[in-house]
Amino acid sequence: MLEQAASIAAFVGQGLVLAGAIVTIIGSVGVLRFPDFYTRIHAASVTDTLGAGLIIVGLVLLGGGFFVTVKLLIIWGLILITGPTASHALANAAFTSHVKPLGRGDLRQPSASDEG
C-alpha cells in the first residue's frame, strides 16, 4: 500500500513539473508575441510565478525528505514574494519614465488603400 502511494505521488509530481514547464514555455512565447512592455511584463510575471510554483510543488512530491521539502517551500515563498514585486517595480519604473501602453488604435491592420 505504501509503495502504491509513493508511485502515485511520483506520478503526480512528474505531472506537476511537466505542467510547470509548459506554463513557463507559454509565458516565454507570450513575452515574444505581446506588443508592448506592460503586456510582456504581465505575461512574464504571471506565468513564471505559476510555472515555478507548479515545478516546486512537483519537486516536493518527488523529493521525499523533510529538509528538501522545507528548502523547496522556502524557495517557493521567496518566489511568491519577489516575482510580483519585481514586476511591479519594472512597471512602475516604465510608467515614471513615460513609457506609454498601446491603445486600441495603435495596432492598426494595414488596409487595402495602404498597399501600393
Secondary structure, DSSP 8 states (H G I E B T S, - for coil): -HHHHHHHHHHHHHHHHHHHHHHHHHHHHHHHH-SSHHHHHHHHHHHHHHHHHHHHHHHHHHH--HHHHHHHHHHHHHHHHHHHHHHHHHHHHHHHTT-----GGGG----TTT--
